[in-house]
Amino acid sequence: MPSKLKRHQNTKQTHFITFCCYHRRPLFTTNASRKVFEQALERVRRSFGLRVYGYVIMPEHVHLLLSEPALDTLADALKSLKQGVARRLIGNAEHFWQKRYYDFNVRNRPQFLEKLHYIHMNPVKRGLCERPEDWPSSSFLHHATGFEGVVEIESEWTARKREREAGSLAPAIALPHSS
């Protein structure tokens, strides 16, 4: 990657992020290793106030579609994610990941949909499965069916669920005020 890579953060834009395992080694070949990544992503999502729109865990790299965090910087959130995964899987954060990551600012809805489609089709394009729904380590099933996995995905399914939950709480909140 270029040494003078320019990052455009604190823009309130969505970011398409890619990072690779050290020397592109296939370190995510088991369900257990991919589950560790998903658990770490969910921990970072909660800790930093990120919205995760999409992800895919490939054998030697990861793609994420994320908001900027509510707390700290995107770089801090990604550092925490990468270190957490490395410590849980091999105990040495220095030799699990490549040091840099690719960051593309998503500026509009067509770009957002293009990146989400790219993420979900990546395992198919690589020949790891025939259909995106066959690859369990991605957000595709959530977007297609509303399936809730380890990572909370920001989507229409999630928004509707929040609306339903807010509606079911409204009478309980209103009761003490109505006498």
C-alpha positions as CSV (number, residue, x, y, z in Angstrom):
1,M,0.0,0.0,0.0
2,P,1.2,3.6,-0.6
3,S,3.2,5.0,2.3
4,K,1.5,8.4,2.1
5,L,-2.1,7.0,2.2
6,K,-4.6,9.8,2.8
7,R,-7.5,8.9,5.1
8,H,-10.7,10.9,5.1
9,Q,-12.2,10.3,8.5
10,N,-14.5,12.4,10.6
11,T,-16.6,13.0,7.6
12,K,-19.8,11.2,8.9
13,Q,-19.6,9.0,5.8
14,T,-19.7,5.2,5.6
15,H,-16.4,3.5,5.1
16,F,-15.6,0.4,3.0
17,I,-12.7,-1.2,4.9
18,T,-10.4,-4.0,3.8
19,F,-7.6,-5.5,5.8
20,C,-5.5,-8.6,5.2
21,C,-3.8,-11.3,7.3
22,Y,0.0,-11.0,7.5
23,H,1.4,-12.0,4.2
24,R,-2.1,-12.9,3.1
25,R,-1.9,-16.1,5.1
26,P,-5.3,-18.0,5.3
27,L,-5.9,-17.6,9.0
28,F,-9.7,-17.7,8.8
29,T,-10.2,-21.2,7.4
30,T,-12.3,-22.6,10.3
31,N,-15.7,-21.7,11.7
32,A,-14.1,-21.2,15.1
33,S,-11.6,-18.6,13.9
34,R,-14.3,-16.7,12.0
35,K,-16.6,-16.8,15.1
36,V,-13.7,-15.1,17.1
37,F,-13.6,-12.4,14.5
38,E,-17.4,-11.9,14.6
39,Q,-17.4,-11.7,18.4
40,A,-14.6,-9.2,18.3
41,L,-16.4,-7.1,15.7
42,E,-19.6,-7.1,17.9
43,R,-17.5,-6.0,20.9
44,V,-15.9,-3.2,19.0
45,R,-19.3,-2.2,17.5
46,R,-20.7,-1.8,21.0
47,S,-17.6,-0.2,22.6
48,F,-17.1,2.4,19.9
49,G,-20.7,3.0,18.8
50,L,-20.2,1.8,15.3
51,R,-22.9,0.8,12.9
52,V,-22.0,-2.3,10.9
53,Y,-23.8,-2.3,7.5
54,G,-22.0,-5.3,6.1
55,Y,-19.1,-7.7,6.4
56,V,-17.5,-10.8,5.0
57,I,-14.7,-12.8,6.5
58,M,-12.6,-14.4,3.8
59,P,-9.8,-16.9,4.5
60,E,-7.0,-14.3,4.3
61,H,-8.8,-10.9,4.5
62,V,-11.9,-9.1,5.7
63,H,-14.2,-6.5,4.2
64,L,-16.3,-4.2,6.4
65,L,-18.9,-1.6,5.6
66,L,-19.0,0.7,8.7
67,S,-20.1,4.0,10.0
68,E,-17.6,6.2,11.8
69,P,-17.6,5.5,15.5
70,A,-19.5,7.6,18.0
71,L,-16.5,7.3,20.3
72,D,-12.8,7.8,19.3
73,T,-11.7,7.4,15.7
74,L,-12.2,4.7,13.1
75,A,-8.5,4.0,13.2
76,D,-8.8,3.3,17.0
77,A,-11.8,1.1,16.5
78,L,-10.0,-0.9,13.8
79,K,-6.8,-1.2,15.9
80,S,-8.9,-2.6,18.8
81,L,-10.6,-5.0,16.5
82,K,-7.4,-6.3,14.9
83,Q,-5.6,-6.6,18.3
84,G,-8.5,-8.4,19.9
85,V,-8.7,-11.0,17.2
86,A,-5.0,-11.5,17.1
87,R,-4.7,-12.0,20.8
88,R,-7.6,-14.5,20.9
89,L,-6.3,-16.5,17.9
90,I,-2.5,-16.5,18.2
91,G,-1.6,-14.3,21.1
92,N,0.7,-12.0,19.0
93,A,-1.0,-9.0,17.5
94,E,2.1,-8.0,15.5
95,H,2.2,-11.0,13.1
96,F,-1.5,-11.7,12.5
97,W,-2.5,-8.7,10.4
98,Q,-0.9,-6.5,7.8
99,K,-0.2,-3.1,9.4
100,R,-2.2,-1.0,7.0
101,Y,-5.8,-1.2,5.8
102,Y,-7.7,0.1,2.8
103,D,-10.4,2.7,3.5
104,F,-12.8,3.9,0.9
105,N,-15.3,6.7,1.8
106,V,-18.8,5.8,0.5
107,R,-20.3,9.1,-0.7
108,N,-23.8,8.0,-2.0
109,R,-26.4,5.3,-2.1
110,P,-25.2,3.7,-5.4
111,Q,-21.7,3.4,-4.0
112,F,-23.1,1.9,-0.8
113,L,-25.1,-0.7,-2.7
114,E,-22.1,-1.5,-4.9
115,K,-19.8,-2.1,-1.9
116,L,-22.4,-4.2,-0.1
117,H,-23.0,-6.3,-3.2
118,Y,-19.2,-6.7,-3.6
119,I,-18.9,-7.8,0.1
120,H,-21.6,-10.4,-0.2
121,M,-20.5,-11.8,-3.6
122,N,-16.8,-12.0,-2.7
123,P,-16.9,-15.7,-1.5
124,V,-18.9,-16.7,-4.7
125,K,-16.4,-14.9,-7.0
126,R,-13.5,-16.6,-5.2
127,G,-15.2,-20.0,-5.7
128,L,-15.6,-20.7,-1.9
129,C,-19.4,-21.2,-2.4
130,E,-22.0,-21.2,-5.1
131,R,-24.4,-18.6,-3.7
132,P,-23.8,-15.8,-1.1
133,E,-26.3,-17.4,1.3
134,D,-24.0,-20.5,1.5
135,W,-21.1,-18.5,3.1
136,P,-22.0,-18.2,6.8
137,S,-19.3,-15.6,7.7
138,S,-21.0,-12.6,6.2
139,S,-23.9,-10.2,6.7
140,F,-25.7,-11.6,3.6
141,L,-28.3,-13.7,5.5
142,H,-29.2,-10.8,7.7
143,H,-29.9,-8.6,4.6
144,A,-31.8,-11.3,2.8
145,T,-33.9,-12.7,5.7
146,G,-33.4,-10.6,8.8
147,F,-31.3,-13.4,10.4
148,E,-29.7,-12.2,13.6
149,G,-26.2,-13.5,14.0
150,V,-23.3,-12.5,16.4
151,V,-22.9,-9.1,14.9
152,E,-25.8,-6.6,14.9
153,I,-26.2,-5.4,11.4
154,E,-27.7,-2.0,10.7
155,S,-30.5,-2.5,8.1
156,E,-34.2,-2.1,7.5
157,W,-34.7,-5.4,9.4
158,T,-32.9,-3.9,12.5
159,A,-34.8,-0.6,12.2
160,R,-38.2,-2.4,12.1
161,K,-37.2,-4.5,15.1
162,R,-36.3,-1.3,17.0
163,E,-39.6,0.3,16.1
164,R,-41.5,-2.8,17.3
165,E,-39.6,-2.8,20.5
166,A,-40.2,0.9,21.1
167,G,-43.9,0.4,20.3
168,S,-44.2,-2.5,22.9
169,L,-42.5,-0.3,25.5
170,A,-44.7,2.7,24.9
171,P,-47.7,1.5,27.0
172,A,-45.5,0.5,29.9
173,I,-43.9,4.0,29.9
174,A,-47.2,5.8,29.5
175,L,-49.0,3.9,32.3
176,P,-47.6,5.8,35.3
177,H,-48.6,9.2,33.7
178,S,-52.2,8.2,33.0
179,S,-54.4,8.3,36.2
